[in-house]
Amino acid sequence: MPCYTPNPSRHQKKLIKAQVEKPDLTLKDIVKPNQIRCKCSATQSKFHNFEISYEEIEKEVLKMFSTWTITDKEYQAYIGFIGNRLDDIRLEAMEKNNTIQFEINKIK
């Protein structure tokens, strides 16, 4: 679903001024959510050429998340899972570093 602004040239001066401070800013970073439109480009979809603004998407997402409840038990299980995953990533990185260091020492 590609996103666009109806009149991007209207924001060019503001974008150029903002890029002086932060060069990696794009047009999506400086326009408001109600100015960004998303359009369904899948020709086989029944929603072909259907448009919706980012603001409407944000409202629906917030509405959906407001109905979720997370218990303390679920939260603690998530924290444990993330901790284990981070430990795995750290161990993988250490193994890669050790392998690289071994190869460097072997060459020396």
N, C-alpha and C positions, 0 to 999 in steps of 0.2 A: 504494500500500500504506500505509494509515493506521497510525500508531503510537499506542499508548496505554499507560497503566499500569493494572493491574487495580483498584487502589484509590487514586485520586488524592487523596482527602480526607485520607488518612493522612500525606501529605507537605506539607499546607498550612502548618502552623506553620513548618516548616523553610524553605519557599519564602518566606514573608513575612519571616522573619528575614534571609534571604540577599538579598532585594530591597531592603533598607535600604541596603546597601553598593553593590549593582549593580542598578538598577531594571529593566534589560532582561532579567534572568534569567527563564527559563521553567521549567516543571516538568521538562522533558527535561534541563536543565542540572544539576539537583541529584540526580536519581535515578541509581542504578547501572545499567549496561547490562543486567544480568540481570533488572531490574525493568521494563524497557521491552519491550513486545510489539508485533509487527507482524502485521497480519492482512490477508489477501488479500480485497479487497472486490469483485473483478470476478466478477459472477454467471456469466458465460459460461466462466470458467476452470475447469479441472479441480481447481485448488487453492483453490476458493472456501471461505472460512472457515478456511483453513490458517493456523496461528499459529506464529511463531518469535520467539525473544528476540534482542535486540541482541547479547547475548554470543555466541550461536551464529553470528550473522552475522559478527561480528568474528573469531571463530576461523577460519571458512572463508575470509575475505578474507586473513587473515595466512598461512594455509596456501597459498593461491593465489600470493600475492606472494613467498613464500619460495622458490618454484621458479624465479622469473625471474632471469636474469642479464643484466646490461647491460655491454657491452664499453666500453672507453675511447673507441673510435671512435664508437660510438653516442652516448655521453654528450657528446662534443665536438660532434657534429652537432646534438644537441638544444640545447646551449648556444648554438651559432651561430644556430639557428633562432629561439630566444627573443630573442637580441640583435637580430636583424633585425626581428622583430615589434615589439619595444619601440621601435626606431628609427622604424618606420612610424607607430606610435601617437603618438610625440613629434612627428613632422612634421605629422601630421593636426591635432594639438592646436595647434601653432604656426600652421598655416594658418587655423584657425578663429579663433584670437586675433587674427591680423593682419587678417582680414576684419572682425571686430568692431571693432577699433581704427580701421580705415579708415572704417567707417560712423560711428563716434563723431566722428572728425576731420572728416568731410564735414558732419555736422550742426552742428558748432561753427562 
